[in-house]
Amino acid sequence: MRKTLSAAAVLGLGAGALSMSPAAAAEHAELSVLHGVPDTVVDVWVNGELTLDDFEPGTLAGPLELPAGSYDLAITAPDAPDASAPIIGPVTAELEPGTNYTAAAHLDAEGSPTAALFTNDMSEIEAGKSHLTVRHVAAAPAVDVLAGGRPIIQGLENPDEQTLPVDAGTVSAAVAAAGTTDPVIGPADLTLAEGTHNIVYAWGSLEAGNLQLAVQTLEGMEQAPGAVPGGQSGLAAQESGTMLSTGLAAAGGLALIGAALAAQRAVSSRRRFAQDRLR
């Protein structure tokens, strides 16, 4: 399922990983964030507060846990004094409890910055199988996804996605213009472990020549006694190999966001309680 947002402001969503009971975890959402807008460094504001400074493209952060609810976000140029003149936004993002999301800031098919909030499937996977999802978030026309040089997904358009059950193992994947087999991204080897959901993002710009693959792996959905849905890892596959800039500084900034949001929500709750007492 995909919810398309009107801006790249979802970059600023996040909180540090929290240790909580299953009951408490059910009241939270899990979020990973992919910055897929090439050559664009931004500041991110949440509820009017600067919460992420100089966020770099090519970064995947998460998984992050934060209270379910509504968040107002805006994106500005680096070092903006406040959020009063956003480049994009402000927008409101709604996160449901007990749900796993990936927020991807990216380019639309025409090359304009935008964002999408994807809901990740965490359901159980058949023994010996893996799930492969491809999400087209690049400034490029429709594409085919190739595995072993043969198309397995055809005519995928920005910002759509498609999911396939596949045998666990290693596959050579590439992206080509729809109806062709000449790769514009890759090929790159993907290891699809049993019981994992592997999400491939085609991002960047065809015209600018900076198309890349980003791969997010959700783990722990295998059919096995005592299996517990669990963690998540990320990497990006570039034409020259596989790598991802996973900014530790960004992760630290996201942890501070969680504390700030928790404080803001607590203050809002106290104000509403006081107003109710005065009525």
N, C-alpha and C positions, 0 to 999 in steps of 0.2 A: 504494500500500500504506500502511496506517495502523497504528501501534502506539499504543494508548491507555495513557497513564500515569495513575497515581492521584493526581498532584499537579501543581501549577504550578512545581515546582522546576526544571524544564528551563530556566527563565529564566536560570539561572546558568551554563549550559554555554557555553564559548567560549574562543577564543584569538585573538591577533592574526594577520592574514594573514602567512603565512610564505613565504619564497622557497626553493624546493627543487626538486631534480631530479625527473623523472617517476617514477623508481623510488621515491624517498622519498615523493612525493605519494601513491602507491598505498597506502602504509601509513597514510595519514591519512583522516579524514572531513571533509566540508564541512558546516558548520552555519550556518543563519540562525535568529534568534530573534525571534518576534513576541510582544510583551506586549499581550494582548487582554483583560485584566481591567480594566474601567473603575474609575476612582477608587480604585485600590489601588497604593500605593507600598510596596515590600518591600525587605528585605535578603536576599541569596542567599548560601548557604554551600556550598562544595564540599569534600568530604572533611574537614569540620570547620573549615575556614578561611573567614573572611569574604572573599568574592571580588567581590561586587557590592553597592554601598551605595546605598540610595535609588533603586532602579530604577523609572522612571516608566512608567505605561501609555501606550499609543499609540506605542511605539517598536519599530522593526524594525532589528535589527543583523545585519550580515553582508555577504557570506559570510565565514565564519571557518574556519580550518583547525586541527585538533587531532588528536593521536594517537588512532587507533582504540582502543577498549577500554571499560572499565566505569567509571562515575563515580557516586559517592554524593553526593546533593544534598538540601538542606533549605532551606525558606523560613521566614523569621521576620518579625515586625513590625520596622519601622525602629528602628535603634539597640539591638537586642537584644544583651546582653553575649556570648552564644554561641549555638550551635545546639541547646542541650539542650532547649528548649521550642519546637519548630517549630510554626508555624501549619499547615503542610502538609509531609508527608514525615516522615523522609527516604525517598527512593526511589533506585533504581539504574537508570541509563540505559546501555544497551549500544549503541555506535556501531561499525558495520562499516567496514573499510577500503575506500577508493575509492567511497564512497557519499555522496550529497548529501541532507541532511535540513533540514527546518524544524521547530523546536520552537515550538509555539503554546500559551502560557498563555491560558486563556479561561474562559468560563462554560459549564456544561453546560445542557441544555435547561430545567432547573428553576432555574437561576441560581446554582448553587454553583461556586466556583472549582475548576478542574481543568486538565489539560494533555494535549496529544497530540503525539506525535513522528511527523511525516509523512516518508515517503521520496519524494523528488522524482525524476521521470523525466527523465533527461538524454539519452535516445536521439535519434537523428537524425530530423529532421522533413522531410516531403516538400516539394519546391520549391513556393513560392507559398503555403504553408500556415503556420499557427501552431497551437499547442495552448493550449486554455483549460481550466483546472481550477478548479472552485468547491468550497470547503471551508466547511461550515456549522459555525461555532464560536461561535454566539451563543445567548443565553438566549431562545430563540424556538421555536415549533413548526415543523413542516415548511414549507419554502419552495419557490417556483418562481423560477427565474432567467430574466429577460426580456432579450431582445436586440431592439432596435428595436420594443419593445412586445409582442413575441410570446415565449411560453415556449420556451426551448431545453433547460432542465433542470426536471424536475417532481418534487415530493414529496421534496426533499432534506432529510434529518434530521440533527441534531447527534449525533455528530461525523463524519458521513460526507462523502465527496467524490465528484465525478464529473468525468471528463475528456472533452473533445470536440476533434476536429480541426476547425479553422475556416479560412476564407480570411483571409489577411493583410489588414489594413486597420483602420479605426476603426469601433467599434460603440458604440452607446448601451446600457449595461447597467443593470439595476435588479433588485431583489429584492422579491418580493411573497409574501404568505401563499399557501400551496398552494391552487391552484384559483381564484386571483384575479389581476387584472392591476393592482391599485392598489398602487404601490410603497411599501414601508416603508423602503427604502434606495434612494437615487438618484432619477432616473437619473444616470449619470456616463459620460462618454466614455472608452473604453478604446482605446488604440492597440496593436494586435496586429501587431507586426513579423514579417516572414518569418523562420522559423527560431528563434522564441522560444517559450518555455513560460511562459504568463501564469497565475499562480495568484491567484485572488480569494478572500479570506476575508471572510465575513459575521460580524462580531463585535460584542459589546456586549449590551445588554439591551432587548428590546422593551418590557417593562413600564416601565423607567426612561427610555425615550425617547432612548437614546444609541447606537442601532445605527449602525454604520459599515462601510465596505468598506476592506479593505487589499489592495493589489495588489503581488505580488512577480513580478519578471520574470527568468527564467533565459535567458541568451543563448548563441548560438554553436552551435545544433544544426541550422542550415540545410544542405541538400544543395548543397555547392559545393566545388570543388577547393581543398584546403588549409584548409578550415574547421576551426577548433579550438574545442572546447567551452570556454566562457569564463565571463565575469563575470555579475553579478547586480545588479539594482537594485530598490528598493522605493519604494512610495508608497501613501498611503491616500486613498480617495475618500470624502469626507463629503457629506452632503446639500447643503451649501452650495458644494461644489466639490471640488477634489482637493488633498490635502496629506498629509504624514506628518511627525511629529516624529521625526526620525532623530537620536537623541542622540549627539553626538560624545563626551560624557563617558562614556556607556555603552560606546561602542566602545573608549575608552581603558581602562576598567575591565576589559573583556573581554580586552584584550591582556595585562593583568597576570595574569588568570586563567591564561592559557596558560603564562606563566613559572612560576607557582606549581605548576601541575599537572605540568609537566615536571620541576621539582625534586623534587616528591613521588614521582613515578614512578621517578626515578633513585635516590633514597634507598631506596625499597622494593626495587629491583633489587639494590642493593649488599647490603642486609640478607639477602635470599634467598640470594645468592651466598655470603655469609659463613656462613650457617646450613648450607648444603650442604657447605661445606668442613669444618665441625666434625662432621658426621655420620660 
